[in-house]
């Protein structure tokens, strides 16, 4: 690694993107402050999947062993027909790559990254809201302002003209329930007409549930809007298997509208740059939002440490833009595949998956290697 000058930077946002970037930058000798507008860095209860491409970054940060203590290692993904409970396809992940696949509570991951950032020398300030200066300037005394401030990024509004998101006519519920009995290390995707439900185990006898339904009624974007548990139970009342039992245990559930946001055309302007959801929000149908943020963090930290500032920002966008567009587009297509509703098409698609799984079980998994075998640290 060729180190350029030491930079002084402020990162707006203390989520996965901001904290992993702070750890990567401070570990390379830069002066970094994370400014999180919330009074404390915490996450409303939810699980998150860290696929091998994200685990590679956490290993490069020296956090893989600690992550494994906080997470459940996932060995397979099962696609299941929700209305019948019949298996459609199982993807074996046990030897998919040289890296494991983890499911972790988001709050545990945030705490791990915060400790890593502080341990590397970064400063983390809560209750600190950043108002980005105009004309692409950094904050006074800084060399760079990094927008890791999520979907409604104030920094993105300075970097490029505001782009409107559109409601996908899909909503998602999320909940964490107690589950002592079912500890199978797998992600289960129950597919049904115009809806699907994803579930996987977490540590401490918990289970994460994300349920998505197509509907016309608009719902607000955001992760922290409470809903009545009876609504998600009613939406998935016809699903077989353990779904009804899982949903019967839900006593707190959150609902949010799913909006499609375009990937930013410009990721930087002057001394301001975007990372994670601020640059490329993605729908949750490939579980890649946090993984893309981890990739961004490593690549941006490397570019800033190896090249002069202006060149570093250009190299960063060049390295990340096409991949993020491809992943976000693939996530959008996945919703359609899960929600097939016309019976003949649904039957044909599920039959084709069953045949493919029986004849060439590794082929479908290998078709996703471009996502999971990607190595941002190389």
N, C-alpha and C positions, 0 to 999 in steps of 0.2 A: 504494500500500500504506500502510495506517495502522498504524504500529508501536505496540504497547502496551509495557508494561514489559519490561525484559530479564529473562529467566528463567534459572535455573540448573537443569540437568537431567542425569540419568544415564540412558543407554540401555543396557539389559541385552541384549547380543548384538551381535556384529560381523559379521553376514552382510549380504546385500543390503539388507534392510530397515533394519537399524541404521546402517550406514555411509552410505546415501543420505540417511536422515533427519538424521544428524549433519552432513553437508555442507549440507543445506538449512537447518537451524536455525542453524548457526554462520555461514553466509553472511548470515543475517538479524540477526546481532548477539547471539545468545544464547550463554550459557556452557554448553558441552556436553562431557560425558565419555562415551565408549563403554567399557563394561566387558565384555570378552570372556573367558570362563572358560578357553578353551584357552590353552596356553602360547604359541602363535603363531597369527596369523590366516592360515589357509591352507585350501585346498579340495582334497579328493581329486579326482583328475582326472575331469572331466565337462564336457560342453558345455551351453549354455543358449541359448534363443532369446529375443531381445529384439524383440518386435513393435512396430509403430508407436506404440501407446499408451504403451509403456515408453520408447521412444526420445524421445518428446516431453519426458518428465521429465529424461532425461539431457541433452537439448539445453538445457532451462531451467537445468540445473546447469552448463552450459558444457562438457559432456563429449562432445558428439556427434562432433567431429572426432577426438578421441583414441580414442573407441570404434571409429570406422571403421578406424583403423590396426590395431586388435587383432582385428578381426572379419571375417567373410565376409558380404557382402551377399547375402541370399537373394532370388531373383527369382521362384520359383514353388514350389508344393507339388504333388507328384504322389501320387495314391492309386493303388496297384497291388495286383492280386490276387496274394497270395503264392504259392499253390500252382501257378498257371499263369504268373506273371510278366507277365500282360497288364495294360496300363494301363486304369484305370477312369475317372479324372478328373484333369485338371490345372488348378490354380488359378493364374492369372497374378497375381503380386504387384507387378510392375514399376511399375504406375501405380495401385495400389490406394488409396494415400493420399498425402499430401504428405510423409510420412516413410518412410524405408527400413525394411527388416526385416533384422536381423542375427543371425548365429550366432557365439557367442563362447565361449571356454573360461571356465568359471566362475572359475577362479583369476585369470585376467586381469581379469575384471570386478571381483572383490573388491579386487584391488590398485589398480585405477583409482579405485574409490570410497574406499578408505582414503586414498590420496594427496589426493583432493579434500577429504575431511573434515578431514584435518590441515592442508591448505593454507588452508582456510576458518577455521581457528582452533580446531577441536575437539581434544580430547585422546583418544587411543586407548590403553587399557591392556589388556594381555593377562595371562593367569593371574589374572584378577580376577573372582571369582564373586559375584554379587549375591544376597543373601538378602532378599527383599522384606519390608518391615515389615508387620505386620497392620493391619487397619482402614483400608486405602487410603491410608496415609501414604507420603510420599516418604522417601528416605534423609536422614539428618541433614544439615542445611544446604542441602538441595535444595528446589526448588519442585515437581518432578515426576519420577516414575520411569516410564520407558517400557519396556515389555516387548517386545523384538524377539528373544526367546529361543526362537522356533521351536515345533515340534510339541509338545514336552513342557515348555511354558512354566511356569516357577515363578511368574511374575507373573500369568498367567491364573488359576492356582489361587487367587490372592488376590482377583482381580477378580470372578470368578463361581464358582459351585459347579462342581466338576469334572464334565465330561460325557464319557461313555465313547465311544471310537471303536470301530468294528466292522471286522473283517477282511473285505475285499471278495472273498476267495478269488481274488485276483490277486496275482502277484508280478512284479517288474521286475528285469531285469539291466541294468547300464550298463557301458560300456567305451569306451575311446578307442584307436583303432588307427592305424597309419601308412597313409596312402593318397596316394601321389604321382600316380597315374594318373587317378583319377576326381575331378575338381575342379568338376563341374557345380554351379552355385550354386542348389541346390534341396534342399528337404526331401522325402524319400521315405518314404511310409508303406506298408509291405507288410502287407496285411490277410489274415487267415486264420481258420479256425474256432477260436474260443476263444484267439486269440493275435494279436499284431501286432508289427511291428518298425519303428522310426523311425530314420532316419539322415540326417546332413547333414555337410558339410565344415566344418572349422575351419582356422584359420591354421596355418602351419608344417607343412603336409602331413599333417594329422591328420583323422580322421573320428570323429564321435560316434555311438554306437549305444545305443539304449534298446530293450529287447525285453521285452514283457509277455505273460504266460501265465496263463490261468485254471487254478486247481487247488485241490483240497481241502486239501492239506497246508499247515499254518500256517507262516508265515515271519515273523521278527522285523522290526519297523519300524526304519528307520534306513538311512543312506546308505553305511555303511562296513563291511558284512559281506561278507567275501570268499567266493567260490564257485568251484567248479571250472569252467573254460571248457567242458569237455565237456558240462555240463548245458545250457547255452544252445545249444550246437551241436546237441545231440540234440533239443531242443524245436522247432527251426526247420529240421530236416534236410530237410523236404519243400518248403521254399520255393525258388523259382526266382530267376533273375537273379543279381545280385552278392552276394546274402545269404550263401551258403555260403562264398564267397571272403573276405568281410569277417570272418565269424565264425572262419574258419580262422586269421586273424591275431591273434585275441584271446589274450593270454597272462596277462592279469589282468582279472578281472571281479568286480563287486560285485552282490549280490542283496539286495533288501529287499521286505518284505511291504507291500502297499498297503492302507491303512486309511482309511475314510471318517470324517472328523471333522466335527462340526457347527460351523457358524459361531457364534461367541460371541453370546449374547443381550445381554450387557453388555460393552462395549469399554473401559469406564473405571469406576473407583470411587475417589472422593476424589481423591488426587493420584497415581494409577496409571492407565496407559492401555496398550492393546495395539496392535500393528502387525504386519502381515505374517502369517506362518504362525501366530503366537501368537493371532491373532484369527480367521483364516479359512483353515485348511489346505485345499489343493485337490489333487485327484488330477492326475497329469501328462498328461492327455489333451487339453489345449488349450494347453499350454506357457505358462500364465499365472501361475504362482506368483510368479516374480520380478517380472513386470510389475505385478501387483496390489500387491506390496510397494513398488515405485517410486511407483505412484500414491498409495498410503497416505502415503508419506513427504512428498510434495509437499503434499498436502492438509492433513496434520496440521501441518506447518511453517507453512503459510499461516494456518491457523486460530489457532495459538498466537501468531502475530505480529500478528493483526488484532483479536483479541477477548480479553476477560478470561478467565482460565484455565478456570473452570467452564463458561462459555458456549462456549469454544473446543472443549473435549472433546465437548460435546453436538453441536455443529455438525459436528465431524469424524465421529462415528459416523453422524449423519444423512446426511452426504454419501456415505459409503462402504458402509454396510451392505447396502442393497438390491442394489447392483451386485455386491458380492462374493458374495452369495447366488446371484444369477443366473449368474455365471460359474462358481462351483463346481458348481452343478447341471448346467450345460451340459457341463462336463468329465466328470462322472459318466456322462452319457448317451452321450458320444462313445465310451466303451469298448464299450458294447453295439453301436454302429454298426460298429465295427471288427471285432468278434468274431462276427459272424453265422455260425452253424454249420449250420442246417437248409438243405440245398441249394436247394430252391425259393425260399425267402425270400432267401437270399444271391444267387441268380441274378437275382431280380426287383429287388433293391435295387441291385445293380451295373449292371444294364441301365438302370434309371431314371437313375442318375448319368451314365452314358455318353450317354444321350439328352439330358439336361439340359445336359451339357457341350458337346454338338454344336449344340443349338438356341439356347441362351441361356448362353454360357460365363461371363458376368459375374454371373449371377443368384445362384448359390450363394455366390460370394465376397461379394457385396453383402449376403447374409443374415447375414454375420458383421461387418458394418460397426459394429454396436453395440459390439463388442469393440474392434476395431482403430482405429476413428476417434475413440474416446473421448479427450478431452483434459483430463487432470487439472489442467493448468497454466492453463486458461482459467477 
